[in-house]
Amino acid sequence: MAGHSKFKNIMHRKGAQDKKRAAQFSKLSREITVAAKMGMPDPDMNPRLRAAVLAARAQSMPKDNIQRAIEKASKGDGENYEEVRYEGYGPGGVAIIVEALTDNRNRTATNVRTAFAKNGGNLGASGAVSHGFERLGLIEYPASAGDEDKVLEAAIEAGADDVESDMGDGDENPGGHQIWVAVEHLHPVARELEKALGEAEGVKLAWRPSLKTEVGADDAATLLKLIDVLDDDDDVQTVWGNYEIPDSVMEKLA
C-alpha cells in the first residue's frame, strides 16, 4: 500500500464549490432522491443513499432538506433522472469525465458539448478517455480526522487499497485524506473506517487516472474555466480529470 503520496484532488478546487452552496444542495438533493428511488429509503439499508446523506452532511446541508429529498422518492414525486456519462478532452490534452443526473438527455448533452467547445476542449464518444482511468471507491476525510499514520493504520485495518494524504497549509489548502478501495468493498470499508475516524466527508464511486497530465500556465486558466462551467450546470454531478497543475502555476492564477 502506498501510504504517503501527496494528496492531489482530481476533482476541482473545493473553495470554488463552497461559493455555490445553493447549487450544491440542489445536486445533493438530486442524488439523494435518485439513490432512495433505486433502493430502500433507509440509509442503513441502502449503501448509495447512505453515501449521499454523508456527502450532504459534510456540506452542512440541513436535515430537513435531506429528509425532504428522501420523502420525495418515497412518494414517487419529482422527475425521473437517469445517469449519463460524457467523456472528452480539455486544454492541453487533459482527459475529462463528466457524470450527470438528468431528466432531459438532449439538454444536458448540448450544454456539456457547448462547455467543451467554448473552453478549449472537445467532447468525445463514450469510452474515449475512461480507459485511462480506474473505476474505484473513494472515501474522503478532512485533515482533522488524524495524521497520516493514524489514517493509514485505520485504512489498512479496514481493508483499503491505497491512501493519499495531505495535511494542508491553511484555508487555501485545507488538505485531507483520500482512501481508495475496490468498488465492491467501498461500503464495508467505509463502515469500518467510521468506527476509527468518524463520519467521512465523502463516500463515492470515483474515476482515478492511471497517469496524470501536467498542465502548463498557458492551458491552466482555460482548463479551470471549463471545469467551472461544467460544475455550474445543474445536471452535472461530478467532473473528474487526469490533470495536475503545479503549485507555481496555481499561485499565478490565484
CORTA-V725721 format. One record per pair of residues at least 24 apart in sequence whose ideal C-beta (glycine too) atoms are under 10 Angstrom apart, sorted by the first residue. I is the first residue (numbers start at 1). J is the second residue. Records with the same first field share a line. If there is no record, write none. Layout:
I = J ; J
//
This chain:
1 = 152 ; 155 ; 156 ; 160 ; 161 ; 162 ; 163 ; 180
2 = 152 ; 161 ; 162 ; 163 ; 164 ; 180
3 = 148 ; 149 ; 151 ; 152 ; 153 ; 155 ; 156 ; 160 ; 162 ; 163 ; 164 ; 165
4 = 148 ; 149 ; 152 ; 163 ; 164 ; 165
5 = 162 ; 163 ; 164 ; 165 ; 166 ; 178
6 = 164 ; 165 ; 166 ; 175
7 = 140 ; 143 ; 148 ; 163 ; 164 ; 165 ; 166 ; 167 ; 168 ; 173 ; 175 ; 176 ; 177 ; 178
8 = 164 ; 166 ; 178 ; 212 ; 243 ; 244 ; 245
9 = 140 ; 164 ; 166 ; 173 ; 175 ; 176 ; 178
10 = 97 ; 133 ; 138 ; 164 ; 178 ; 206 ; 207 ; 208 ; 209 ; 212 ; 239 ; 240 ; 241 ; 242 ; 243 ; 244
11 = 138 ; 140 ; 202 ; 206 ; 207 ; 227 ; 231 ; 238 ; 239 ; 240 ; 241
12 = 223 ; 224 ; 226 ; 227 ; 228 ; 230 ; 231 ; 238 ; 239 ; 240 ; 241 ; 243
13 = 172 ; 173 ; 224 ; 227 ; 228 ; 245 ; 250
14 = 172 ; 173 ; 174 ; 176 ; 201
15 = 171 ; 172 ; 173 ; 174
16 = 224 ; 227 ; 228 ; 231 ; 232
17 = 59 ; 231
18 = 59
20 = 228 ; 231 ; 232
21 = 59 ; 60 ; 61
23 = 231 ; 232 ; 233 ; 234
24 = 55 ; 56 ; 59 ; 60 ; 61 ; 231
25 = 56 ; 59 ; 60 ; 61 ; 62 ; 65 ; 66 ; 69
26 = 65 ; 69 ; 234
27 = 55 ; 56 ; 59 ; 100 ; 101 ; 231 ; 233 ; 234 ; 235 ; 236 ; 237 ; 238
28 = 52 ; 53 ; 55 ; 56 ; 57 ; 58 ; 59 ; 61 ; 65 ; 66 ; 69 ; 237
29 = 56 ; 61 ; 65 ; 66 ; 68 ; 69 ; 70 ; 72 ; 78
30 = 69 ; 72 ; 78 ; 79 ; 81 ; 100 ; 101 ; 102 ; 103 ; 234 ; 235 ; 237
31 = 55 ; 56 ; 69 ; 81 ; 83 ; 101 ; 204 ; 237 ; 238
32 = 56 ; 61 ; 65 ; 66 ; 67 ; 68 ; 69 ; 70 ; 72 ; 73
33 = 68 ; 69 ; 70 ; 71 ; 72 ; 73 ; 74 ; 77 ; 78 ; 79 ; 80 ; 81 ; 101
34 = 69 ; 73 ; 78 ; 79 ; 80 ; 81 ; 82 ; 83 ; 101 ; 237
35 = 69 ; 70 ; 73
36 = 69 ; 70 ; 71 ; 72 ; 73 ; 74
37 = 70 ; 72 ; 73 ; 74 ; 76 ; 78 ; 80 ; 81
38 = 73 ; 83
39 = 73
40 = 74
41 = 70 ; 71 ; 72 ; 73 ; 74 ; 75
42 = 70 ; 74
43 = 70
46 = 70 ; 187
47 = 186 ; 187 ; 188 ; 190 ; 191 ; 203
48 = 186 ; 187 ; 203 ; 204 ; 205
49 = 73
50 = 187 ; 190 ; 191 ; 203
51 = 137 ; 139 ; 186 ; 187 ; 190 ; 200 ; 202 ; 203 ; 204 ; 205
52 = 203 ; 204
53 = 199 ; 203
54 = 139 ; 140 ; 190 ; 194 ; 199 ; 200 ; 201 ; 202 ; 203 ; 204
55 = 140 ; 200 ; 201 ; 202 ; 203 ; 204
57 = 199 ; 200 ; 201
58 = 140 ; 141 ; 142 ; 199 ; 200 ; 201 ; 202 ; 203
59 = 201 ; 202
78 = 103
79 = 103 ; 104
81 = 235 ; 237
82 = 108
83 = 237
84 = 108 ; 109 ; 112 ; 126 ; 235 ; 236 ; 237
85 = 126 ; 127 ; 130 ; 207 ; 238 ; 240
86 = 111 ; 112 ; 113 ; 115 ; 116 ; 123 ; 124 ; 125 ; 126 ; 128 ; 129 ; 230 ; 236 ; 239
87 = 123 ; 124 ; 125 ; 126 ; 127 ; 128 ; 129 ; 130 ; 131 ; 132 ; 133 ; 207 ; 240
88 = 112 ; 113 ; 115 ; 116 ; 117 ; 121 ; 122 ; 123 ; 124 ; 125 ; 128 ; 129 ; 226 ; 230
89 = 116 ; 120 ; 121 ; 122 ; 123 ; 124 ; 128 ; 129 ; 213 ; 241
90 = 115 ; 116 ; 119 ; 120 ; 121 ; 122 ; 213 ; 215 ; 219 ; 222 ; 223 ; 224 ; 225 ; 226 ; 227 ; 230 ; 239 ; 241 ; 242 ; 243
91 = 119 ; 120 ; 121 ; 215 ; 216 ; 218 ; 219 ; 220 ; 221 ; 222 ; 223 ; 224 ; 225 ; 226 ; 243
92 = 120 ; 121 ; 213 ; 214 ; 215 ; 216 ; 218 ; 219 ; 220 ; 222 ; 223 ; 243 ; 245
93 = 121 ; 213 ; 215 ; 219 ; 242 ; 243
94 = 120 ; 121 ; 129 ; 209 ; 212 ; 213 ; 214 ; 215 ; 219 ; 220 ; 223 ; 226 ; 227 ; 241 ; 242 ; 243 ; 244 ; 245
95 = 124 ; 128 ; 129 ; 130 ; 131 ; 132 ; 133 ; 207 ; 209 ; 210 ; 211 ; 212 ; 213 ; 240 ; 241 ; 242 ; 243
96 = 121 ; 123 ; 124 ; 128 ; 129 ; 207 ; 223 ; 226 ; 227 ; 230 ; 239 ; 240 ; 241 ; 242 ; 243
97 = 128 ; 129 ; 130 ; 132 ; 133 ; 206 ; 207 ; 209 ; 238 ; 239 ; 240 ; 241 ; 242
98 = 123 ; 227 ; 230 ; 231 ; 233 ; 235 ; 236 ; 237 ; 238 ; 239 ; 240 ; 241
99 = 204 ; 205 ; 206 ; 207 ; 235 ; 236 ; 237 ; 238 ; 239 ; 240
100 = 230 ; 233 ; 234 ; 235 ; 236 ; 237 ; 238 ; 239
101 = 234 ; 235 ; 236 ; 237 ; 238
102 = 233 ; 234 ; 235 ; 236 ; 237
103 = 235
104 = 235
105 = 235
107 = 233 ; 234 ; 235
108 = 233 ; 234 ; 235 ; 236
109 = 235
111 = 229 ; 230 ; 232 ; 233 ; 234 ; 235 ; 236
112 = 229 ; 230 ; 233 ; 235 ; 236
114 = 229 ; 233
115 = 225 ; 226 ; 227 ; 228 ; 229 ; 230 ; 231 ; 232 ; 233 ; 236 ; 239
116 = 226 ; 229 ; 230
117 = 226
118 = 222 ; 225 ; 226 ; 229
119 = 221 ; 222 ; 223 ; 224 ; 225 ; 226 ; 227 ; 228 ; 229 ; 230
120 = 219 ; 221 ; 222 ; 223 ; 225 ; 226
121 = 222 ; 223 ; 226 ; 230
129 = 207 ; 209 ; 240 ; 241 ; 242
130 = 207 ; 240
131 = 210
132 = 207 ; 209 ; 210 ; 211 ; 213 ; 242
133 = 206 ; 207 ; 208 ; 209 ; 210 ; 211 ; 240 ; 241 ; 242
134 = 180 ; 182 ; 183 ; 206 ; 207 ; 208 ; 209 ; 210
135 = 182 ; 183 ; 205 ; 206 ; 207 ; 208
136 = 161 ; 162 ; 180 ; 181 ; 182 ; 183 ; 185 ; 186 ; 204 ; 205 ; 206 ; 207 ; 208
137 = 161 ; 179 ; 180 ; 181 ; 182 ; 183 ; 184 ; 185 ; 186 ; 187 ; 188 ; 189 ; 190 ; 203 ; 204 ; 205 ; 206 ; 208
138 = 164 ; 178 ; 179 ; 180 ; 181 ; 186 ; 190 ; 200 ; 202 ; 203 ; 204 ; 205 ; 206 ; 207 ; 208
139 = 163 ; 177 ; 178 ; 179 ; 180 ; 181 ; 186 ; 187 ; 189 ; 190 ; 193 ; 194 ; 197 ; 200 ; 201 ; 202 ; 203 ; 204 ; 206
140 = 176 ; 177 ; 178 ; 179 ; 200 ; 201 ; 202 ; 203 ; 204 ; 206
141 = 165 ; 176 ; 177 ; 178 ; 179 ; 193 ; 197 ; 198 ; 199 ; 200 ; 201 ; 202
142 = 168 ; 174 ; 175 ; 176 ; 177 ; 197 ; 198 ; 200 ; 201
143 = 167 ; 168 ; 169 ; 173 ; 174 ; 175 ; 176 ; 177
144 = 168 ; 174 ; 175 ; 176 ; 177 ; 198
145 = 176 ; 177 ; 193 ; 196 ; 197 ; 198 ; 199 ; 200 ; 201
146 = 177 ; 196 ; 197 ; 198
147 = 177
148 = 177
150 = 177 ; 196 ; 197
151 = 176 ; 177 ; 178 ; 179 ; 193 ; 196 ; 197
152 = 177 ; 179
153 = 196
154 = 179 ; 192 ; 193 ; 194 ; 195 ; 196 ; 197
155 = 179 ; 180 ; 181 ; 189 ; 192 ; 193 ; 196 ; 197
157 = 189 ; 192 ; 193 ; 195 ; 196
158 = 185 ; 188 ; 189 ; 190 ; 191 ; 192 ; 193 ; 194 ; 195 ; 196 ; 197
159 = 185 ; 188 ; 189 ; 192 ; 193
160 = 185 ; 186 ; 189 ; 190 ; 192 ; 193
161 = 185 ; 189
162 = 208
164 = 208
172 = 250 ; 251 ; 254
173 = 247 ; 250
176 = 201 ; 202
177 = 201
178 = 202 ; 206 ; 208
179 = 203
180 = 206 ; 208
181 = 206
204 = 237 ; 238
205 = 238
206 = 238 ; 240
207 = 238 ; 239 ; 240 ; 241 ; 242
208 = 240 ; 242
209 = 240 ; 241 ; 242 ; 243 ; 244
210 = 242
211 = 242 ; 244
212 = 241 ; 242 ; 243 ; 244 ; 245
213 = 241 ; 242 ; 243 ; 244 ; 245
214 = 243 ; 244 ; 245 ; 246 ; 249
215 = 241 ; 242 ; 243 ; 244 ; 245 ; 246 ; 249 ; 250
216 = 245 ; 246 ; 249
217 = 245 ; 246 ; 248 ; 249 ; 250 ; 252 ; 253
218 = 249
219 = 243 ; 245 ; 249
220 = 245 ; 246 ; 249 ; 250 ; 252 ; 253
221 = 245 ; 249 ; 252 ; 253
224 = 250 ; 253
//
